[in-house]
């Protein structure tokens, strides 16, 4: 079963002609780079790090089935 969630990447001018990139639906995911292309790459990395910040070692349990969920990130 595959499903897609669409989030909004916003690119805005910042100081010294840099580009600020952020995810509109997740205010904590924001970055800045010299070019839009670099800002796009950094935004994907920032979103990945945001999701990874919620992970921790699961408590040992013999009654839970654990299966990985794969998420692919792509910015437009």
JOVENGI-V252808 format. One line per field, one symbol per residue. psi: psi as a letter, one per 20 degrees, with the letter a starting at -180 (. if undefined). A space follows every 10 residues. Layout:
# JOVENGI-V252808
psi: ???
This chain:
# JOVENGI-V252808
psi: ppqpppropp pqqaqkkrpp prohinhioq rqrhrhghhg ghgggggghg hhiiqrpqqp piipppqqpp ppppq.
